[in-house]
Amino acid sequence: TTPFCFDNEKCAEEDKPDSEWVRVSVRGQGGGQETLGPKLGRKYRRRAAVFIQVFTPLAKGTSDSSTLAHTARAIFEGEEVDALDFDNGDIREVGSDGKFLQTLVEVGFAYEEVK
């Protein structure tokens, strides 16, 4: 199991240059009203994304980072979890981040809100 933390937490692995770890965050990306009608009956479709920052030792090259990034993307891409509909995911090599190689996974999702 790869250690993980959320973006508002300090990760112990940050201080271990030989470790592999991930940071997870979620960011809203907008949306809009989809139906008309009275209050408590209007549907809004919202968009957001899960961001998974993969950190691997810089000296080990890109193979481990790529493997972890593809695994992370596969967890979410195309899945439906409760009311969250995940769609395609992207993987981008960010490059050197101090002692680590960083790779970013972004998987968008949508959900519906009624109010």
C-alpha positions, 0 to 999 in steps of 0.5 A: 500500500502506498502512503497517502495524505490529503492536501491539508495534511503534512505527510511524514513521507515528505521528509523521506527522500527514498519513499513513494507517496501520494497527495489527494485533493478535490477541486470544484470546476463549476457547473450550472442549472439544468432544469427550471421549476420551483425551489427544491425541484431545480437540478444543477449539474456540478463538475469537479476533479480529483487530483492525485500527486504521485511522488517517487524518488527522483533518482529512481527514474520514471517507471515507478511514478508511471506505474503508480499514476496509472494505478491511481487513474484506474481506481477512478476513471469510468467509475460511478461511486454513489452519486459521483460519475467519474469520466476520463483521467489525465496523467502529466509528468510534472518533473522534479519537486525537490527530492521527488519526481512528481506526476499528476493524475487528474480525473474529472467527475460530475454530480447532481444537486437539487435545490 
